Amino acid sequence: MNGDSKTGECLVALFLLGAVLFNPLIIGIFDVGAGALFFGIPVLYLYLFAAWAVLIGLLAMVIESAGGMRNEPPATTEIPLSAPPET
C-alpha cells in the first residue's frame, strides 16, 4: 500500500467520523438544555467545539504526514558534476 492510498483511506475515515460526530442523534445526547453547564459552558456548545477541534487536529496530522512523504528529495550517492575537484 503506498502513501497516497493510505492518506485517502484516512481522509475517508475522518469524513465518516465527522458524519457520526455531527449526526443529529449524537448531538441530541448532548442537548440537555441551557441549564446544564460544564465549567460555565453549555454542554452542547462544548461538545460541538471539541468535536470540531478534534476533527481539525486529526485532519492536520493526516495531511502533514502525507505532505512529508511527497516532499522528501530522493536519496542519491552520486557526486554532482559541478563539485570542485578535490586536491
C-alpha positions, 0 to 999 in steps of 0.5 A, a space after each residue: 500500500 503506498 502513501 497516497 492510498 493510505 492518506 485517502 483511506 484516512 481522509 475517508 475515515 475522518 469524513 465518516 467520523 465527522 458524519 457520526 460526530 455531527 449526526 443529529 442523534 449524537 448531538 441530541 445526547 448532548 442537548 440537555 438544555 441551557 441549564 446544564 453547564 460544564 465549567 460555565 459552558 453549555 454542554 452542547 456548545 462544548 461538545 460541538 467545539 471539541 468535536 470540531 477541534 478534534 476533527 481539525 487536529 486529526 485532519 492536520 496530522 493526516 495531511 502533514 504526514 502525507 505532505 512529508 512523504 511527497 516532499 522528501 528529495 530522493 536519496 542519491 550517492 552520486 557526486 554532482 558534476 559541478 563539485 570542485 575537484 578535490 586536491 
